Every structure is written in structure tokens, then in C-alpha cells.
Amino acid sequence: MAANEGTKLRVATGKIILHRDGKRIVVNANQSFKFTASELESLKEANPDAVRTPVNEEESAVEVKAPVAKGSASSKSTDKTDKGEGKGDNKSEDL
């Protein structure tokens, strides 16, 4: 519980491997993660550029909710399928 109290959300600039509570945790590049103060201190000593503060991560969460527009794109793909069926009918007539 004490590990969660002093955590700060940061984004890894490269792959980071942590050991917390006896477990190995892998944080991939561009992945946001809640680091403890002692973890951030250790990372800064090893590599000052290992993590950065989140900038656009909250905005990208909003963009993830936008697949409604992709749903309309799927209706466009059905239009293409309809056109493809017509072509398929022509091919079956040729056989």
C-alpha cells in the first residue's frame, strides 16, 4: 500500500525493468506507468532521460473512444463488397 501512495505517472522513453515487491515488472517504451519516488530517483541516477512527464497520453485516451467514425468506414467497406460481388458475378458468367 505504501508503494501506491507516493507514485507518479511517467512515460518510459525506453524499456525499463523494475523489481517491486519481489516481482519483475517490464515497462515498454512509450508506456505510462506509476513509478514510486524511490524508483524515479534510481532511474534518474542511472539515466536522467529514462522517463518523461505525460503530455498527450490523456488526449490519446479520448482518441481511442472515437472508433465510432471507424464504424462508418466499415459501412463503406460493405459498399466495396457489394461492388466486389458484382465483379464476382461477372467472373462466374465467364466460366
Order of alpha helices (4+ residues) and beta strands (2+ residues): alpha-beta-beta-beta-beta-alpha-beta-alpha-alpha
